């Protein structure tokens, strides 16, 4: 029996792999490989390193299949370097690397299809909003409301109370930081 190797991926630098790595360590992964890459990207150095290090009998531990599927399916050159042992999944999210790489291609195709569907739905929503003469995306701040909120805060009202002017509390705090106003004590 081989080692358990863990793979974690997040799409952007704003996201954390900590939750995934904790679960992988709890699953018994002795070595972790990570990437901060979009699911669209086939350039995944962490996954490539995992495939280079994997030996026959090693088990790949992942939190969700979509974290890895597209990378192996899209990079058949690295997939061909995976060990030639038959795949024998152990548990929901552990898969032995081996001859049955076709499953990764299937999951990669499903992940790609899902990304395309999400993209199409987003484009449809934007088009529908434009037909209704709405601007998609975050709306501009009403600066009169912001100014009123700042005046209330300067008059010793809490930011949470000032935010009830139909501004979000986070918006009020963001504008306070932008204007250099300290939080009230």
C-alpha positions in Angstrom: 0.0 0.0 0.0 1.3 3.4 -0.9 1.1 6.9 0.6 -1.8 9.3 0.6 -1.0 12.4 -1.4 -3.4 15.4 -1.0 -4.3 18.0 -3.6 -6.0 21.3 -2.9 -6.9 24.1 -5.4 -8.6 27.5 -5.1 -9.4 29.7 -8.0 -8.2 33.1 -6.8 -5.6 34.5 -4.4 -8.6 35.9 -2.3 -9.5 32.3 -1.4 -7.8 30.1 1.2 -6.7 26.5 0.8 -6.6 26.1 4.6 -10.0 24.5 4.8 -9.1 22.0 2.1 -5.6 21.2 3.5 -7.1 20.7 7.0 -9.5 18.1 5.7 -6.8 16.4 3.6 -4.5 16.2 6.7 -7.4 14.6 8.6 -7.8 12.1 5.8 -4.2 11.1 6.4 -2.4 12.9 3.5 1.4 12.8 4.2 2.2 15.4 1.6 0.1 18.2 0.2 0.2 19.9 -3.2 -1.7 23.1 -3.8 -2.5 25.5 -6.7 -4.1 28.9 -6.9 -5.5 28.6 -10.4 -8.8 29.0 -12.1 -10.6 25.8 -13.1 -10.1 26.9 -16.7 -6.4 26.9 -16.4 -4.6 23.7 -17.4 -1.3 25.1 -16.0 -1.3 23.7 -12.5 2.3 23.3 -11.2 1.1 21.8 -7.9 -0.9 19.0 -9.7 2.0 18.5 -12.1 4.4 18.1 -9.1 1.9 15.6 -7.5 1.8 13.5 -10.7 5.6 13.5 -10.9 5.9 12.4 -7.2 3.2 9.8 -7.3 4.2 6.1 -7.3 2.3 2.9 -8.0 -0.2 2.3 -5.1 -0.3 5.9 -3.9 -3.7 7.4 -3.2 -4.9 10.8 -4.3 -6.9 12.6 -1.6 -9.1 15.5 -2.7 -11.9 17.5 -1.1 -14.0 17.6 -4.3 -13.5 16.1 -7.7 -13.8 19.4 -9.5 -10.6 20.5 -7.7 -8.5 18.1 -9.8 -10.4 16.7 -12.8 -9.9 19.3 -15.4 -6.2 19.5 -14.7 -5.5 15.9 -15.3 -7.9 15.7 -18.2 -6.4 18.7 -19.8 -2.9 17.6 -19.3 -2.7 14.1 -20.7 1.1 14.4 -20.8 1.3 14.5 -17.0 -1.5 12.0 -16.7 0.5 9.5 -18.7 3.2 9.7 -16.0 0.8 8.6 -13.3 1.5 5.1 -12.0 0.1 2.1 -13.9 -1.8 0.5 -11.1 -5.5 -0.1 -11.4 -7.7 2.5 -9.7 -9.4 1.4 -6.6 -11.2 4.3 -4.9 -11.2 4.3 -1.2 -13.9 6.4 0.2 -15.7 9.3 -1.4 -12.8 11.6 -2.2 -9.8 9.3 -2.4 -8.7 7.8 -5.7 -5.7 5.7 -6.5 -3.8 7.1 -9.4 -3.5 4.6 -12.2 -4.6 3.1 -15.5 -8.2 4.2 -15.2 -7.4 7.8 -16.0 -10.5 8.0 -18.2 -12.6 8.9 -15.2 -10.6 12.1 -14.8 -11.3 12.9 -18.4 -15.0 12.4 -17.8 -15.0 14.6 -14.7 -12.9 17.2 -16.6 -15.4 17.3 -19.4 -18.3 17.6 -16.9 -16.5 20.5 -15.1 -15.8 22.2 -18.5 -19.5 21.8 -19.4 -20.6 23.2 -16.1 -18.3 26.2 -16.5 -19.8 26.8 -19.9 -23.4 26.6 -18.5 -22.6 29.1 -15.8 -21.1 31.4 -18.3 -24.1 31.2 -20.6 -26.5 31.8 -17.7 -24.5 34.9 -16.6 -24.5 36.3 -20.2 -28.3 35.6 -20.4 -28.9 37.4 -17.1 -26.8 40.4 -18.3 -28.7 40.6 -21.6 -32.0 40.4 -19.8 -31.0 43.2 -17.4 -29.9 45.4 -20.4 -33.3 44.8 -22.1 -35.0 46.1 -19.0 -32.6 49.1 -19.2 -30.8 48.0 -16.0 -27.0 48.2 -15.6 -25.6 44.8 -14.5 -23.1 44.8 -11.7 -22.6 46.8 -8.6 -24.5 50.1 -8.7 -22.9 53.4 -8.0 -23.0 54.7 -4.4 -25.4 57.4 -3.7 -22.9 60.0 -2.4 -25.6 62.0 -0.6 -26.4 58.9 1.5 -22.7 58.4 2.2 -22.3 62.1 3.2 -25.4 61.8 5.5 -24.0 58.7 7.1 -20.6 60.3 7.7 -22.3 63.3 9.3 -24.2 61.0 11.6 -21.0 59.2 12.6 -19.2 62.4 13.3 -22.2 63.3 15.5 -21.4 60.1 17.5 -24.0 57.8 15.9 -22.7 54.3 15.5 -21.8 53.2 11.9 -24.4 50.4 12.2 -27.1 53.0 13.0 -25.9 55.3 10.2 -26.0 52.4 7.8 -29.8 52.2 8.2 -29.9 55.0 5.5 -30.2 52.0 3.1 -26.4 51.7 2.9 -24.7 48.5 3.9 -22.8 48.5 7.1 -19.7 47.3 5.3 -20.1 50.2 2.8 -20.2 52.7 5.7 -17.0 51.2 7.2 -15.3 51.2 3.8 -16.2 54.9 3.2 -15.0 55.7 6.7 -11.6 54.1 5.9 -11.4 55.9 2.6 -12.0 59.2 4.3 -9.6 58.5 7.1 -12.3 58.5 9.8 -11.6 56.3 12.8 -14.2 54.0 14.3 -16.0 55.6 17.2 -15.0 54.3 20.6 
